[in-house]
Amino acid sequence: MARTRQPANVVGKEIQKRRYQLGLTQEEFAAKCQVHGLNISRGTVSQIEAQLRCVKDMELSTLASVLGVSTDSLYPASLRKSKRKRQK
């Protein structure tokens, strides 16, 4: 029986989508993150987007800031909906 690997994060695909919308390469995005104080390489961006690397909460905050979005908007829509239901 094959083991299914769980993603290391749930925000990677949305980060990639937002980066594409801004027309940034992984290298350019990593450089912008570095300017904002997050020491991240192109390879690390690739691992985050492929959901192979965990994203720390402080990293998520910087990633969202560089992308010009809220941290909540980086979560998949299905998780945002369930979060809203719990808050009511």
C-alpha positions in Angstrom: 0.0 0.0 0.0 1.4 3.4 -1.1 1.7 6.1 1.5 0.2 9.4 0.7 2.4 12.3 1.6 0.7 15.1 3.4 1.5 18.7 2.3 3.9 20.6 4.6 1.7 23.7 4.3 -1.7 24.7 2.9 -0.7 28.2 1.6 1.9 27.3 -1.0 -0.5 27.1 -4.0 -2.1 30.4 -3.2 1.3 32.1 -2.7 2.3 30.8 -6.2 -1.0 32.1 -7.7 -0.6 35.6 -6.1 3.1 35.7 -7.2 2.0 34.9 -10.8 -0.6 37.6 -10.7 2.1 40.1 -9.8 4.3 38.9 -12.6 7.2 38.0 -10.3 9.6 35.2 -10.8 10.6 33.1 -7.7 13.9 34.9 -7.7 12.3 38.4 -7.8 9.8 37.4 -5.1 12.6 36.0 -2.9 14.5 39.3 -3.3 11.5 41.3 -2.3 11.1 39.1 0.8 14.7 39.7 1.7 14.2 43.5 1.5 11.4 43.0 4.0 13.7 41.1 6.4 12.8 37.5 5.5 16.0 35.6 4.6 14.6 33.3 1.8 16.0 31.9 -1.4 14.5 31.1 -4.7 14.8 27.4 -3.8 12.9 28.0 -0.6 10.1 29.8 -2.4 9.9 26.8 -4.8 9.7 24.4 -1.8 6.9 26.5 -0.2 4.9 26.7 -3.4 5.3 22.9 -3.9 4.1 22.5 -0.4 7.2 20.6 0.6 8.3 23.1 3.3 6.5 24.3 6.4 5.8 28.1 6.6 6.3 29.7 10.0 3.8 32.2 11.2 6.2 35.1 11.0 7.2 34.0 7.5 3.6 33.9 6.4 3.1 37.5 7.6 6.0 38.7 5.5 5.0 36.6 2.5 1.5 38.1 2.6 2.9 41.7 3.1 5.1 41.3 0.0 2.2 40.0 -2.0 0.0 42.8 -0.8 -2.7 40.5 0.7 -3.9 39.4 4.1 -2.6 36.2 5.7 -6.1 34.9 5.7 -6.4 35.2 1.9 -3.4 32.8 1.5 -5.4 30.0 3.0 -7.5 27.8 0.6 -11.1 29.0 0.2 -12.4 25.8 1.9 -10.4 26.5 5.1 -11.5 30.2 5.1 -15.1 29.2 4.9 -14.8 26.7 7.7 -13.0 29.3 9.8 -15.8 31.8 9.3 -18.4 29.2 10.3 -16.6 28.6 13.6 -16.4 32.3 14.4 -20.2 32.8 14.2 
